[in-house]
Structure formats: structure tokens, C-alpha cells
Amino acid sequence: MSESSEQQWYIVQAEVDGYCEIVTQAPSNAQKMWGPFGSQGEAIARRVGLIRAGKCQPR
């Protein structure tokens, strides 16, 4: 999977279960959202931080 330098990544938290997904398009109905991040790797690192901080549930 190649990363585009123009692609932006977001972390979106599901309303019901508290799990966080990494997506490339920000949904308009997201309860909680972090980003945009410049790379998928940065978004993954931030998601790990959110899990450690107790703001997201791990899968």
C-alpha cells in the first residue's frame, strides 16, 4: 500500500463501542475525531497514544 503525500488520515471513534478507526475521509457524523495527520504511520502512532490514554478501546 503506497501512501500519497496529499492523503490525509483521521482517527474516528465509534459512538457505541468506543473503538477508534483510522480512515482517509472524515465522516460528518463522527462523535469524536482526531486529525488530519499527514501519514498513516502518524495516525497509527496517535491511535496508540489514545489507547494508552484510555480515550479509545483497543481491538
N, C-alpha and C positions, 0 to 999 in steps of 0.2 A: 504494500500500500504506500503510495507516494503522497507526500504532504505538499500542498501548494502554499506558496508564501502568501497568497491572498486569502486563503481559507482561515476562517475564524472558528474557534471552538468554544463551547459553552458547557457548563455543568448545570443540569436541571434536576431539581428534587421533585420526586413524585409526591403528590398530595397524600395518598392513602398510606403507603408503607414506609416513606422516608428514605427510600433508596435514591441514589444520585446516578444519573446517566450522563455520559459525555456525548454531545450532539454537535452537529455543524450548523444547525439553524435554530435560532432561539424561538421557541413557541410563544405565542402571545398570551397563552393562558397559564403560564408557569407560576406556581406558588412562590418558589424560591429559585433564583438563578444567579450564577456567578459567571463572569466573563465579560467581554470576549478575551480569549487567550490566543496568542499568535501561533501556537503549535499544539498538536495533540499531546506531545510529551509534557508540555507545561500544564495542560488541562488535567492530565493523569496525576501529575505531582500535586497539584492543588486539591484534587479529589481525595488523595491520600491524606493530605493535611486536614481536610474537612471531616474525614472519617475519624482521624485521631482526636480531633477537637470535639467529637460527638455530635456534629451537625448533620452527618449523613450516616446511613446504615451501610455496612459492608455487604457485598453479595457473596 
